Amino acid sequence: MQISPAPQYPDANGYSRKELPLNLVVLILEYLDNAADLANLVRTSRLLYYMTLPRLYEKVTLRSYAELRYRDGVPEGCGSGSPFSMGLNGLATSNVGAYTRELRLAGNWKENDSDEFTKGRVPDSTVMLSIVARVAIDKMNLLTKFSWELDTKPMYTVYQGLAVRPNLTSLRIRFPTIRIPRPVTSIPPFPDLKSLKLYDIDPLCYPDDISLLLLHSKKLEDLALDWNPRMRDEGEPSIHLHSLFGKCIRANYKLQLKSLALANLYTPNYDEFEAVVSPSALHSLTFINSISRDPMTVFFDDAWRRRKHLPEDQRHWKFFRSDGIDRESAAMLAQLSGLEELYLVNVRRPSSKQSPRNLNVNNANSPSTRSPSSVASPITPSTNGAAAAMASHQATPTANASLAAEYLAAITTQHSANMRSLLLHEDWQLNEDAALHLLRACPNLEQLGLAVGGDAHVLLRKLMAAGPKLWAIKLLMKPVGPLYEVMQEAGEENHRKVLSYEFCKNMYRRLKWFGMAGMIFEVGGLVEVERKTPMPTPGSGSGSGEAEASAGANAAGTGEEGIDIGEKMDTSTVEDVENGEAGGEGSNRSNSTGKEQQQQPQELDWTVTYGEKSYVRRVRFATWEEARHVSIFGMDSLEI
């Protein structure tokens, strides 16, 4: 990029001032993604108004709330309408919609006259919502992503407007979960659609028909189907895949999908997916709460386990994610080759499942009350569901070790050279030999989530030294027991201080993200600290800093030796990586002499010294939303 010379202008005092080149301003604006910062820039000057306006309206999210919200004692929208309605009005009546590339409508839409549905008429408020949304969509020629996450369905006029958008490639719809009669719309085809995600599909809540959309969307690559969990919870076989894929089956058309995600699936297997999905193109598969060993769903779920051997054209997956672990899945992993990402989800949805003897007609026909907020928090592990709890309680330590050994044997023998991101199960506590064997067998591993036994902080140092590319690590821990409570009671600030000293050591130089006990920390560069008292010498144990760091790091351990599951691993692909020579910067520090050696940061006690100054790592507590782009955190959730 070429930057024009900055012109100089004399001011009233005779000093010359330079004007920032406009192309440099545009470059800076590209790195701003906070709506509040962009809004402040818009108000700064006329020039910045016109330059920032496209960035401000590039991604628009409008959320409607069921209750009136107050800010500083004043209702939101006082003197006009709600922020949702005024925002939609601005998109529909002004020209800012021409800048919008992503539009998301979410929240609760008030349907005070919803009884009109039972009389065969759509309420006026719902009709007007779809009309205004259609007007706004018609102004968005650059629209590429659209999400409808309101608790009422869009009408056909909205789909018509989306179908003629020339650049629309992503569609996300959340269907209502209330059993009120509604018109069922056949969604028209979107020629350029590449990603389709549907949530809360419930056959008894009048979802829209997507069969025509699937048949004519020839560019579709990513398909995610999330059914309402009510059917699995109540053992209700009301899902029929033929209603979704029937047109594709009759036309003998196979979807060229690259990614397929299924959640809360409860239906017999009549080979619909084999008939409509081309296996040669598929490289990503996600199963959430779909196949389990639960006695209430085992008759349907076992039908999906019939295939013991995968054909050659189905062994090239790059991504696999599931919240279930069993020997069939381990055997399937052993047949694949070149897997790059594997995530065993540990978060569980709070179960509303009732035992078979408690099921009755009233319970089976009660309306579902699931909403987006009812899903378990991604970073606060909830109580395990019935199926997961049953599997966990019945599994003996020997069975756990055997199952873990089969998974890790498949990983280290079939996928060691390609594996970049790995999230293991929290029930598998690996000892030092097994954990180091895994790291050395997978030299390209960048993100790792695992449970360890024994002295966790010592093992963590060895893991970081053995992983030449490891920059994100998550220590898994069950959300029950006194140890987890102690870790939580210590607080994020105490953990942050301890970790800022621990992560000064050279083996952590690549570390950017760290998680433990439901907490996530972002690890940055070095920050200077005052050194008011002499630091303890390494190994003396007399200093409070070392004691605090050791105590905090040891808290991540379990006090157990861990499971030795290395005997089933294939050691032929293991690469020896010395603890002190993990590669990268700092590996030849002992060879530097003279002035070069004096200029390099030196490890001393629990800080890094540079001359007479001392430094610690910058460690910041992060929320799950801030860290969700890191796979081992973002993928450990029930979202698809």
Sequence and secondary structure as in RCSB ss.txt:
>XXXX:A:sequence
MQISPAPQYPDANGYSRKELPLNLVVLILEYLDNAADLANLVRTSRLLYYMTLPRLYEKVTLRSYAELRYRDGVP
EGCGSGSPFSMGLNGLATSNVGAYTRELRLAGNWKENDSDEFTKGRVPDSTVMLSIVARVAIDKMNLLTKFSWEL
DTKPMYTVYQGLAVRPNLTSLRIRFPTIRIPRPVTSIPPFPDLKSLKLYDIDPLCYPDDISLLLLHSKKLEDLAL
DWNPRMRDEGEPSIHLHSLFGKCIRANYKLQLKSLALANLYTPNYDEFEAVVSPSALHSLTFINSISRDPMTVFF
DDAWRRRKHLPEDQRHWKFFRSDGIDRESAAMLAQLSGLEELYLVNVRRPSSKQSPRNLNVNNANSPSTRSPSSV
ASPITPSTNGAAAAMASHQATPTANASLAAEYLAAITTQHSANMRSLLLHEDWQLNEDAALHLLRACPNLEQLGL
AVGGDAHVLLRKLMAAGPKLWAIKLLMKPVGPLYEVMQEAGEENHRKVLSYEFCKNMYRRLKWFGMAGMIFEVGG
LVEVERKTPMPTPGSGSGSGEAEASAGANAAGTGEEGIDIGEKMDTSTVEDVENGEAGGEGSNRSNSTGKEQQQQ
PQELDWTVTYGEKSYVRRVRFATWEEARHVSIFGMDSLEI
>XXXX:A:secstr
       EEE TTS EEE   HHHHHHHHTT   HHHHHHHHTT HHHHHHHHHHHTSEEEEEE SS  EETTEE
TTTTS  HHHHHHHHHHHSSGGGG SEEEEEE    TTGGGGGGT   HHHHHHHHHHHHHHHT TT  EEEEEE
SS   HHHHHHHHT TT  EEEEE   S       B    TT  EEEEEEE GGG   B HHHHHH TT  EEEE
EE THHHHHT     THHHHHHHHHTT  B  SEEEEES  S   SHHHHHB TTT  EEEEESSS   TTTHHH
HGGGG   S  GGG   SEEEES   HHHHHHHHH     EEEE           GGG  HHHHHS     GGGS
  TTS     HHHHHHHHH  HHHHHHHHHHHHHHHHHHSTTT  EEE  TT EE HHHHHHHHHH TT  EEEE
EE S HHHHHHHHHHH TT  EEEE   S SHHHHHHHHH HHHHHHHHHHHTTSGGGTT  EEEETTEEEEEEE
EEEE   S    TT   SHHHHHHHHHHHTTS SS  B  GGGS GGG     TT  SSTTTTGGG  HHHHHHS
 EEETTEEEETTEEEEEEEEEE HHHHTTSHHHHTSSS  
